[in-house]
Amino acid sequence: MDLRYPIGRFQRPTEISAGERADYIEAIAAAPAAFSDAIRGLDNAQLDTPYRPEGWTVRQVVHHVPDSHLNAYIRFKLALTEQNPTIKPYSENLWAELPDSRSPLVAESLAILTGVHARWTFMMRAMTPAEFSRTFVHPDHPGAPMTLDVVLAMYAWHGRHHAGHINALRDRMGWR
């Protein structure tokens, strides 16, 4: 198993059906509970264990996901209110080194994730199919603009991907 991709690499879909879209939205809705379950019962030493050699610690992963998904939620709102905006990228690795990403505040990060996902899923459930075809430009990903459908699929994968890191580590370490 590739420890970097416990559920496999993201496969960018070319088309997304209404049923697939609904499944992706439900994956976003379920992510906060999946993260709570993944870290339930872990002590500080376990939270400070890298999920793979030279990887982030479990704690950094727990802080990274709300950081990333806050950005995704804002990108959705920009794409819904502007014509093909160019979004601002950020350095995930540098953010993961900041003091708040190494802090003991995992419950607070889970609360942020829960709140962002509640608002994001509420918004997405109210969106029309045409709104999911709206786009933004990501300067780090040249080529065609990204549709909100593709971004939805990517972040549904992203939550499962990082929960998979933690659960795979728990399995390898016998922390169940």
CNS distance restraints for C-alpha pairs under 8 A (distance, minus, plus):
assign (resid   1 and name CA) (resid   5 and name CA) 7.96 0.50 0.50
assign (resid   1 and name CA) (resid   6 and name CA) 6.75 0.50 0.50
assign (resid   2 and name CA) (resid   6 and name CA) 6.19 0.50 0.50
assign (resid   3 and name CA) (resid  51 and name CA) 7.88 0.50 0.50
assign (resid   3 and name CA) (resid  52 and name CA) 6.16 0.50 0.50
assign (resid   3 and name CA) (resid 165 and name CA) 7.28 0.50 0.50
assign (resid   4 and name CA) (resid  52 and name CA) 7.35 0.50 0.50
assign (resid   4 and name CA) (resid 165 and name CA) 7.57 0.50 0.50
assign (resid   5 and name CA) (resid   9 and name CA) 5.83 0.50 0.50
assign (resid   5 and name CA) (resid 161 and name CA) 6.77 0.50 0.50
assign (resid   5 and name CA) (resid 165 and name CA) 7.71 0.50 0.50
assign (resid   6 and name CA) (resid 161 and name CA) 6.59 0.50 0.50
assign (resid   6 and name CA) (resid 164 and name CA) 5.72 0.50 0.50
assign (resid   6 and name CA) (resid 165 and name CA) 6.21 0.50 0.50
assign (resid   6 and name CA) (resid 168 and name CA) 7.12 0.50 0.50
assign (resid   7 and name CA) (resid 160 and name CA) 7.50 0.50 0.50
assign (resid   7 and name CA) (resid 161 and name CA) 5.91 0.50 0.50
assign (resid   7 and name CA) (resid 164 and name CA) 6.61 0.50 0.50
assign (resid   8 and name CA) (resid 161 and name CA) 7.91 0.50 0.50
assign (resid  10 and name CA) (resid 154 and name CA) 6.70 0.50 0.50
assign (resid  10 and name CA) (resid 157 and name CA) 6.59 0.50 0.50
assign (resid  12 and name CA) (resid 150 and name CA) 6.73 0.50 0.50
assign (resid  12 and name CA) (resid 153 and name CA) 7.69 0.50 0.50
assign (resid  12 and name CA) (resid 154 and name CA) 7.33 0.50 0.50
assign (resid  13 and name CA) (resid 150 and name CA) 6.62 0.50 0.50
assign (resid  13 and name CA) (resid 153 and name CA) 7.72 0.50 0.50
assign (resid  16 and name CA) (resid  20 and name CA) 5.96 0.50 0.50
assign (resid  16 and name CA) (resid  21 and name CA) 6.31 0.50 0.50
assign (resid  16 and name CA) (resid 149 and name CA) 6.84 0.50 0.50
assign (resid  16 and name CA) (resid 150 and name CA) 7.98 0.50 0.50
assign (resid  17 and name CA) (resid  21 and name CA) 6.13 0.50 0.50
assign (resid  18 and name CA) (resid  22 and name CA) 6.21 0.50 0.50
assign (resid  18 and name CA) (resid 129 and name CA) 7.88 0.50 0.50
assign (resid  19 and name CA) (resid  23 and name CA) 6.27 0.50 0.50
assign (resid  20 and name CA) (resid  24 and name CA) 6.17 0.50 0.50
assign (resid  21 and name CA) (resid  25 and name CA) 6.23 0.50 0.50
assign (resid  21 and name CA) (resid 149 and name CA) 7.25 0.50 0.50
assign (resid  21 and name CA) (resid 152 and name CA) 7.76 0.50 0.50
assign (resid  21 and name CA) (resid 153 and name CA) 7.66 0.50 0.50
assign (resid  22 and name CA) (resid  26 and name CA) 6.22 0.50 0.50
assign (resid  23 and name CA) (resid  27 and name CA) 6.22 0.50 0.50
assign (resid  24 and name CA) (resid  28 and name CA) 6.36 0.50 0.50
assign (resid  24 and name CA) (resid 152 and name CA) 6.56 0.50 0.50
assign (resid  24 and name CA) (resid 153 and name CA) 5.89 0.50 0.50
assign (resid  24 and name CA) (resid 156 and name CA) 5.41 0.50 0.50
assign (resid  25 and name CA) (resid  29 and name CA) 6.23 0.50 0.50
assign (resid  25 and name CA) (resid 121 and name CA) 6.27 0.50 0.50
assign (resid  25 and name CA) (resid 124 and name CA) 7.17 0.50 0.50
assign (resid  25 and name CA) (resid 125 and name CA) 7.59 0.50 0.50
assign (resid  25 and name CA) (resid 152 and name CA) 7.32 0.50 0.50
assign (resid  25 and name CA) (resid 156 and name CA) 7.21 0.50 0.50
assign (resid  26 and name CA) (resid  30 and name CA) 6.08 0.50 0.50
assign (resid  26 and name CA) (resid 121 and name CA) 7.90 0.50 0.50
assign (resid  27 and name CA) (resid  31 and name CA) 6.16 0.50 0.50
assign (resid  27 and name CA) (resid 156 and name CA) 5.40 0.50 0.50
assign (resid  27 and name CA) (resid 159 and name CA) 7.93 0.50 0.50
assign (resid  27 and name CA) (resid 160 and name CA) 7.95 0.50 0.50
assign (resid  28 and name CA) (resid 117 and name CA) 6.55 0.50 0.50
assign (resid  28 and name CA) (resid 121 and name CA) 6.99 0.50 0.50
assign (resid  28 and name CA) (resid 155 and name CA) 7.24 0.50 0.50
assign (resid  28 and name CA) (resid 156 and name CA) 5.31 0.50 0.50
assign (resid  28 and name CA) (resid 159 and name CA) 7.21 0.50 0.50
assign (resid  29 and name CA) (resid 117 and name CA) 5.95 0.50 0.50
assign (resid  29 and name CA) (resid 118 and name CA) 6.82 0.50 0.50
assign (resid  29 and name CA) (resid 121 and name CA) 6.15 0.50 0.50
assign (resid  30 and name CA) (resid  34 and name CA) 6.31 0.50 0.50
assign (resid  31 and name CA) (resid  35 and name CA) 6.20 0.50 0.50
assign (resid  31 and name CA) (resid 117 and name CA) 7.98 0.50 0.50
assign (resid  31 and name CA) (resid 159 and name CA) 5.82 0.50 0.50
assign (resid  31 and name CA) (resid 160 and name CA) 7.12 0.50 0.50
assign (resid  32 and name CA) (resid  36 and name CA) 6.22 0.50 0.50
assign (resid  32 and name CA) (resid 110 and name CA) 6.57 0.50 0.50
assign (resid  32 and name CA) (resid 113 and name CA) 6.01 0.50 0.50
assign (resid  32 and name CA) (resid 114 and name CA) 5.35 0.50 0.50
assign (resid  32 and name CA) (resid 117 and name CA) 7.51 0.50 0.50
assign (resid  33 and name CA) (resid  37 and name CA) 6.08 0.50 0.50
assign (resid  34 and name CA) (resid  38 and name CA) 6.05 0.50 0.50
assign (resid  34 and name CA) (resid 163 and name CA) 6.66 0.50 0.50
assign (resid  35 and name CA) (resid  39 and name CA) 6.35 0.50 0.50
assign (resid  35 and name CA) (resid  62 and name CA) 7.51 0.50 0.50
assign (resid  35 and name CA) (resid 110 and name CA) 7.53 0.50 0.50
assign (resid  35 and name CA) (resid 163 and name CA) 5.82 0.50 0.50
assign (resid  36 and name CA) (resid  40 and name CA) 5.89 0.50 0.50
assign (resid  36 and name CA) (resid 110 and name CA) 7.08 0.50 0.50
assign (resid  38 and name CA) (resid 163 and name CA) 6.37 0.50 0.50
assign (resid  38 and name CA) (resid 166 and name CA) 6.17 0.50 0.50
assign (resid  38 and name CA) (resid 167 and name CA) 5.86 0.50 0.50
assign (resid  39 and name CA) (resid  47 and name CA) 7.83 0.50 0.50
assign (resid  39 and name CA) (resid 166 and name CA) 7.40 0.50 0.50
assign (resid  42 and name CA) (resid  46 and name CA) 5.69 0.50 0.50
assign (resid  42 and name CA) (resid  47 and name CA) 6.29 0.50 0.50
assign (resid  43 and name CA) (resid  47 and name CA) 6.17 0.50 0.50
assign (resid  44 and name CA) (resid  48 and name CA) 6.11 0.50 0.50
assign (resid  44 and name CA) (resid 104 and name CA) 7.98 0.50 0.50
assign (resid  45 and name CA) (resid  49 and name CA) 6.46 0.50 0.50
assign (resid  46 and name CA) (resid  58 and name CA) 7.47 0.50 0.50
assign (resid  47 and name CA) (resid  57 and name CA) 6.54 0.50 0.50
assign (resid  47 and name CA) (resid  58 and name CA) 4.88 0.50 0.50
assign (resid  47 and name CA) (resid  59 and name CA) 4.96 0.50 0.50
assign (resid  48 and name CA) (resid  57 and name CA) 5.15 0.50 0.50
assign (resid  48 and name CA) (resid  58 and name CA) 6.02 0.50 0.50
assign (resid  48 and name CA) (resid  59 and name CA) 5.89 0.50 0.50
assign (resid  49 and name CA) (resid  57 and name CA) 4.96 0.50 0.50
assign (resid  49 and name CA) (resid  58 and name CA) 6.06 0.50 0.50
assign (resid  49 and name CA) (resid  59 and name CA) 8.00 0.50 0.50
assign (resid  50 and name CA) (resid  54 and name CA) 7.17 0.50 0.50
assign (resid  50 and name CA) (resid  55 and name CA) 5.48 0.50 0.50
assign (resid  50 and name CA) (resid  56 and name CA) 5.12 0.50 0.50
assign (resid  50 and name CA) (resid  57 and name CA) 3.74 0.50 0.50
assign (resid  50 and name CA) (resid  58 and name CA) 6.04 0.50 0.50
assign (resid  51 and name CA) (resid  55 and name CA) 6.08 0.50 0.50
assign (resid  51 and name CA) (resid  56 and name CA) 6.38 0.50 0.50
assign (resid  51 and name CA) (resid  57 and name CA) 5.82 0.50 0.50
assign (resid  51 and name CA) (resid  58 and name CA) 6.12 0.50 0.50
assign (resid  51 and name CA) (resid 165 and name CA) 6.02 0.50 0.50
assign (resid  51 and name CA) (resid 166 and name CA) 6.33 0.50 0.50
assign (resid  51 and name CA) (resid 168 and name CA) 7.96 0.50 0.50
assign (resid  51 and name CA) (resid 169 and name CA) 5.58 0.50 0.50
assign (resid  52 and name CA) (resid  56 and name CA) 7.47 0.50 0.50
assign (resid  52 and name CA) (resid 169 and name CA) 7.68 0.50 0.50
assign (resid  56 and name CA) (resid  60 and name CA) 5.75 0.50 0.50
assign (resid  56 and name CA) (resid  61 and name CA) 6.37 0.50 0.50
assign (resid  56 and name CA) (resid  96 and name CA) 7.83 0.50 0.50
assign (resid  57 and name CA) (resid  61 and name CA) 6.32 0.50 0.50
assign (resid  58 and name CA) (resid  62 and name CA) 6.21 0.50 0.50
assign (resid  58 and name CA) (resid 166 and name CA) 6.35 0.50 0.50
assign (resid  59 and name CA) (resid  63 and name CA) 6.36 0.50 0.50
assign (resid  59 and name CA) (resid 101 and name CA) 7.30 0.50 0.50
assign (resid  59 and name CA) (resid 102 and name CA) 6.56 0.50 0.50
assign (resid  59 and name CA) (resid 103 and name CA) 7.83 0.50 0.50
assign (resid  59 and name CA) (resid 104 and name CA) 7.78 0.50 0.50
assign (resid  59 and name CA) (resid 106 and name CA) 6.86 0.50 0.50
assign (resid  60 and name CA) (resid  64 and name CA) 5.88 0.50 0.50
assign (resid  60 and name CA) (resid  96 and name CA) 5.94 0.50 0.50
assign (resid  60 and name CA) (resid 101 and name CA) 5.34 0.50 0.50
assign (resid  60 and name CA) (resid 102 and name CA) 6.00 0.50 0.50
assign (resid  61 and name CA) (resid  65 and name CA) 6.29 0.50 0.50
assign (resid  61 and name CA) (resid 162 and name CA) 6.84 0.50 0.50
assign (resid  62 and name CA) (resid  66 and name CA) 7.49 0.50 0.50
assign (resid  62 and name CA) (resid 106 and name CA) 6.53 0.50 0.50
assign (resid  62 and name CA) (resid 109 and name CA) 6.87 0.50 0.50
assign (resid  62 and name CA) (resid 110 and name CA) 7.38 0.50 0.50
assign (resid  63 and name CA) (resid  67 and name CA) 6.62 0.50 0.50
assign (resid  63 and name CA) (resid  96 and name CA) 7.68 0.50 0.50
assign (resid  63 and name CA) (resid 100 and name CA) 7.82 0.50 0.50
assign (resid  63 and name CA) (resid 101 and name CA) 5.38 0.50 0.50
assign (resid  63 and name CA) (resid 102 and name CA) 7.97 0.50 0.50
assign (resid  63 and name CA) (resid 106 and name CA) 6.78 0.50 0.50
assign (resid  63 and name CA) (resid 109 and name CA) 5.68 0.50 0.50
assign (resid  64 and name CA) (resid  68 and name CA) 6.05 0.50 0.50
assign (resid  64 and name CA) (resid  92 and name CA) 7.55 0.50 0.50
assign (resid  64 and name CA) (resid  95 and name CA) 7.85 0.50 0.50
assign (resid  64 and name CA) (resid  96 and name CA) 6.50 0.50 0.50
assign (resid  64 and name CA) (resid 101 and name CA) 7.10 0.50 0.50
assign (resid  65 and name CA) (resid  69 and name CA) 5.97 0.50 0.50
assign (resid  65 and name CA) (resid 113 and name CA) 7.45 0.50 0.50
assign (resid  65 and name CA) (resid 159 and name CA) 7.12 0.50 0.50
assign (resid  65 and name CA) (resid 162 and name CA) 7.63 0.50 0.50
assign (resid  66 and name CA) (resid  70 and name CA) 5.75 0.50 0.50
assign (resid  66 and name CA) (resid 109 and name CA) 6.41 0.50 0.50
assign (resid  66 and name CA) (resid 110 and name CA) 7.44 0.50 0.50
assign (resid  66 and name CA) (resid 112 and name CA) 6.32 0.50 0.50
assign (resid  66 and name CA) (resid 113 and name CA) 4.86 0.50 0.50
assign (resid  66 and name CA) (resid 116 and name CA) 7.78 0.50 0.50
assign (resid  67 and name CA) (resid  71 and name CA) 6.49 0.50 0.50
assign (resid  68 and name CA) (resid  72 and name CA) 6.33 0.50 0.50
assign (resid  68 and name CA) (resid  92 and name CA) 7.92 0.50 0.50
assign (resid  69 and name CA) (resid  73 and name CA) 6.03 0.50 0.50
assign (resid  69 and name CA) (resid 113 and name CA) 7.51 0.50 0.50
assign (resid  69 and name CA) (resid 116 and name CA) 7.50 0.50 0.50
assign (resid  69 and name CA) (resid 155 and name CA) 7.46 0.50 0.50
assign (resid  70 and name CA) (resid  74 and name CA) 6.28 0.50 0.50
assign (resid  70 and name CA) (resid 113 and name CA) 7.95 0.50 0.50
assign (resid  70 and name CA) (resid 116 and name CA) 6.53 0.50 0.50
assign (resid  71 and name CA) (resid  75 and name CA) 6.10 0.50 0.50
assign (resid  72 and name CA) (resid  76 and name CA) 6.20 0.50 0.50
assign (resid  72 and name CA) (resid 151 and name CA) 7.89 0.50 0.50
assign (resid  72 and name CA) (resid 155 and name CA) 7.77 0.50 0.50
assign (resid  73 and name CA) (resid  77 and name CA) 6.43 0.50 0.50
assign (resid  73 and name CA) (resid 116 and name CA) 7.43 0.50 0.50
assign (resid  73 and name CA) (resid 120 and name CA) 6.18 0.50 0.50
assign (resid  74 and name CA) (resid  78 and name CA) 6.17 0.50 0.50
assign (resid  75 and name CA) (resid  79 and name CA) 6.13 0.50 0.50
assign (resid  75 and name CA) (resid  87 and name CA) 6.74 0.50 0.50
assign (resid  75 and name CA) (resid 136 and name CA) 7.62 0.50 0.50
assign (resid  76 and name CA) (resid  80 and name CA) 6.16 0.50 0.50
assign (resid  76 and name CA) (resid 148 and name CA) 6.71 0.50 0.50
assign (resid  77 and name CA) (resid  81 and name CA) 6.19 0.50 0.50
assign (resid  78 and name CA) (resid  82 and name CA) 5.70 0.50 0.50
assign (resid  78 and name CA) (resid  85 and name CA) 6.75 0.50 0.50
assign (resid  78 and name CA) (resid 136 and name CA) 7.90 0.50 0.50
assign (resid  79 and name CA) (resid  83 and name CA) 6.62 0.50 0.50
assign (resid  79 and name CA) (resid  84 and name CA) 6.10 0.50 0.50
assign (resid  79 and name CA) (resid  85 and name CA) 6.26 0.50 0.50
assign (resid  79 and name CA) (resid 134 and name CA) 6.15 0.50 0.50
assign (resid  79 and name CA) (resid 135 and name CA) 5.69 0.50 0.50
assign (resid  79 and name CA) (resid 136 and name CA) 5.63 0.50 0.50
assign (resid  79 and name CA) (resid 148 and name CA) 7.74 0.50 0.50
assign (resid  80 and name CA) (resid 131 and name CA) 6.86 0.50 0.50
assign (resid  80 and name CA) (resid 134 and name CA) 6.73 0.50 0.50
assign (resid  83 and name CA) (resid 135 and name CA) 7.62 0.50 0.50
assign (resid  83 and name CA) (resid 136 and name CA) 7.81 0.50 0.50
assign (resid  84 and name CA) (resid 134 and name CA) 7.23 0.50 0.50
assign (resid  84 and name CA) (resid 135 and name CA) 5.08 0.50 0.50
assign (resid  84 and name CA) (resid 136 and name CA) 4.44 0.50 0.50
assign (resid  84 and name CA) (resid 137 and name CA) 6.43 0.50 0.50
assign (resid  84 and name CA) (resid 145 and name CA) 7.48 0.50 0.50
assign (resid  85 and name CA) (resid 135 and name CA) 7.54 0.50 0.50
assign (resid  85 and name CA) (resid 136 and name CA) 4.94 0.50 0.50
assign (resid  85 and name CA) (resid 137 and name CA) 6.04 0.50 0.50
assign (resid  86 and name CA) (resid 136 and name CA) 5.79 0.50 0.50
assign (resid  86 and name CA) (resid 137 and name CA) 4.51 0.50 0.50
assign (resid  86 and name CA) (resid 138 and name CA) 5.98 0.50 0.50
assign (resid  86 and name CA) (resid 139 and name CA) 6.99 0.50 0.50
assign (resid  87 and name CA) (resid 136 and name CA) 6.79 0.50 0.50
assign (resid  87 and name CA) (resid 137 and name CA) 6.18 0.50 0.50
assign (resid  87 and name CA) (resid 138 and name CA) 5.67 0.50 0.50
assign (resid  87 and name CA) (resid 139 and name CA) 7.31 0.50 0.50
assign (resid  88 and name CA) (resid 138 and name CA) 7.36 0.50 0.50
assign (resid  88 and name CA) (resid 139 and name CA) 7.65 0.50 0.50
assign (resid  89 and name CA) (resid 138 and name CA) 7.10 0.50 0.50
assign (resid  89 and name CA) (resid 139 and name CA) 7.20 0.50 0.50
assign (resid  89 and name CA) (resid 140 and name CA) 7.25 0.50 0.50
assign (resid  90 and name CA) (resid  95 and name CA) 8.00 0.50 0.50
assign (resid  91 and name CA) (resid  95 and name CA) 6.17 0.50 0.50
assign (resid  92 and name CA) (resid  96 and name CA) 6.11 0.50 0.50
assign (resid  93 and name CA) (resid  97 and name CA) 6.65 0.50 0.50
assign (resid  94 and name CA) (resid  98 and name CA) 6.79 0.50 0.50
assign (resid  95 and name CA) (resid 101 and name CA) 7.05 0.50 0.50
assign (resid  96 and name CA) (resid 101 and name CA) 5.23 0.50 0.50
assign (resid  96 and name CA) (resid 102 and name CA) 7.42 0.50 0.50
assign (resid  97 and name CA) (resid 101 and name CA) 6.26 0.50 0.50
assign (resid  97 and name CA) (resid 102 and name CA) 6.96 0.50 0.50
assign (resid  98 and name CA) (resid 102 and name CA) 6.81 0.50 0.50
assign (resid  99 and name CA) (resid 103 and name CA) 6.06 0.50 0.50
assign (resid 100 and name CA) (resid 105 and name CA) 7.71 0.50 0.50
assign (resid 105 and name CA) (resid 109 and name CA) 6.46 0.50 0.50
assign (resid 106 and name CA) (resid 110 and name CA) 6.19 0.50 0.50
assign (resid 107 and name CA) (resid 111 and name CA) 6.17 0.50 0.50
assign (resid 108 and name CA) (resid 112 and name CA) 6.28 0.50 0.50
assign (resid 109 and name CA) (resid 113 and name CA) 6.18 0.50 0.50
assign (resid 110 and name CA) (resid 114 and name CA) 6.05 0.50 0.50
assign (resid 111 and name CA) (resid 115 and name CA) 6.17 0.50 0.50
assign (resid 112 and name CA) (resid 116 and name CA) 6.04 0.50 0.50
assign (resid 113 and name CA) (resid 117 and name CA) 5.94 0.50 0.50
assign (resid 114 and name CA) (resid 118 and name CA) 6.10 0.50 0.50
assign (resid 115 and name CA) (resid 119 and name CA) 6.38 0.50 0.50
assign (resid 116 and name CA) (resid 120 and name CA) 5.91 0.50 0.50
assign (resid 117 and name CA) (resid 121 and name CA) 5.79 0.50 0.50
assign (resid 118 and name CA) (resid 122 and name CA) 6.10 0.50 0.50
assign (resid 119 and name CA) (resid 123 and name CA) 6.16 0.50 0.50
assign (resid 120 and name CA) (resid 124 and name CA) 6.12 0.50 0.50
assign (resid 121 and name CA) (resid 125 and name CA) 5.93 0.50 0.50
assign (resid 122 and name CA) (resid 126 and name CA) 6.55 0.50 0.50
assign (resid 123 and name CA) (resid 127 and name CA) 6.41 0.50 0.50
assign (resid 127 and name CA) (resid 131 and name CA) 5.98 0.50 0.50
assign (resid 127 and name CA) (resid 132 and name CA) 7.11 0.50 0.50
assign (resid 128 and name CA) (resid 132 and name CA) 6.72 0.50 0.50
assign (resid 129 and name CA) (resid 133 and name CA) 6.80 0.50 0.50
assign (resid 130 and name CA) (resid 134 and name CA) 7.00 0.50 0.50
assign (resid 131 and name CA) (resid 148 and name CA) 7.68 0.50 0.50
assign (resid 132 and name CA) (resid 147 and name CA) 6.62 0.50 0.50
assign (resid 132 and name CA) (resid 148 and name CA) 4.83 0.50 0.50
assign (resid 132 and name CA) (resid 149 and name CA) 5.07 0.50 0.50
assign (resid 133 and name CA) (resid 147 and name CA) 5.24 0.50 0.50
assign (resid 133 and name CA) (resid 148 and name CA) 5.94 0.50 0.50
assign (resid 133 and name CA) (resid 149 and name CA) 6.31 0.50 0.50
assign (resid 134 and name CA) (resid 147 and name CA) 5.47 0.50 0.50
assign (resid 134 and name CA) (resid 148 and name CA) 5.93 0.50 0.50
assign (resid 135 and name CA) (resid 145 and name CA) 5.77 0.50 0.50
assign (resid 135 and name CA) (resid 146 and name CA) 5.23 0.50 0.50
assign (resid 135 and name CA) (resid 147 and name CA) 4.32 0.50 0.50
assign (resid 135 and name CA) (resid 148 and name CA) 6.02 0.50 0.50
assign (resid 136 and name CA) (resid 145 and name CA) 5.47 0.50 0.50
assign (resid 136 and name CA) (resid 146 and name CA) 5.51 0.50 0.50
assign (resid 136 and name CA) (resid 147 and name CA) 6.77 0.50 0.50
assign (resid 136 and name CA) (resid 148 and name CA) 7.96 0.50 0.50
assign (resid 137 and name CA) (resid 141 and name CA) 7.82 0.50 0.50
assign (resid 137 and name CA) (resid 142 and name CA) 7.93 0.50 0.50
assign (resid 137 and name CA) (resid 144 and name CA) 7.69 0.50 0.50
assign (resid 137 and name CA) (resid 145 and name CA) 4.75 0.50 0.50
assign (resid 137 and name CA) (resid 146 and name CA) 6.19 0.50 0.50
assign (resid 138 and name CA) (resid 142 and name CA) 7.01 0.50 0.50
assign (resid 138 and name CA) (resid 145 and name CA) 7.20 0.50 0.50
assign (resid 138 and name CA) (resid 146 and name CA) 7.41 0.50 0.50
assign (resid 146 and name CA) (resid 150 and name CA) 6.49 0.50 0.50
assign (resid 146 and name CA) (resid 151 and name CA) 6.81 0.50 0.50
assign (resid 147 and name CA) (resid 151 and name CA) 6.36 0.50 0.50
assign (resid 148 and name CA) (resid 152 and name CA) 5.89 0.50 0.50
assign (resid 149 and name CA) (resid 153 and name CA) 6.35 0.50 0.50
assign (resid 150 and name CA) (resid 154 and name CA) 6.14 0.50 0.50
assign (resid 151 and name CA) (resid 155 and name CA) 6.19 0.50 0.50
assign (resid 152 and name CA) (resid 156 and name CA) 6.13 0.50 0.50
assign (resid 153 and name CA) (resid 157 and name CA) 6.26 0.50 0.50
assign (resid 154 and name CA) (resid 158 and name CA) 6.01 0.50 0.50
assign (resid 155 and name CA) (resid 159 and name CA) 6.20 0.50 0.50
assign (resid 156 and name CA) (resid 160 and name CA) 6.70 0.50 0.50
assign (resid 157 and name CA) (resid 161 and name CA) 5.86 0.50 0.50
assign (resid 158 and name CA) (resid 162 and name CA) 6.31 0.50 0.50
assign (resid 159 and name CA) (resid 163 and name CA) 6.19 0.50 0.50
assign (resid 160 and name CA) (resid 164 and name CA) 5.82 0.50 0.50
assign (resid 161 and name CA) (resid 165 and name CA) 6.49 0.50 0.50
assign (resid 162 and name CA) (resid 166 and name CA) 6.65 0.50 0.50
assign (resid 163 and name CA) (resid 167 and name CA) 6.16 0.50 0.50
assign (resid 164 and name CA) (resid 168 and name CA) 5.80 0.50 0.50
assign (resid 165 and name CA) (resid 169 and name CA) 6.23 0.50 0.50
assign (resid 166 and name CA) (resid 170 and name CA) 6.20 0.50 0.50
assign (resid 167 and name CA) (resid 171 and name CA) 6.20 0.50 0.50
assign (resid 168 and name CA) (resid 172 and name CA) 6.17 0.50 0.50
assign (resid 169 and name CA) (resid 173 and name CA) 6.00 0.50 0.50
assign (resid 170 and name CA) (resid 174 and name CA) 5.79 0.50 0.50
assign (resid 170 and name CA) (resid 175 and name CA) 4.73 0.50 0.50
assign (resid 170 and name CA) (resid 176 and name CA) 6.19 0.50 0.50
assign (resid 171 and name CA) (resid 175 and name CA) 6.34 0.50 0.50
assign (resid 171 and name CA) (resid 176 and name CA) 6.63 0.50 0.50
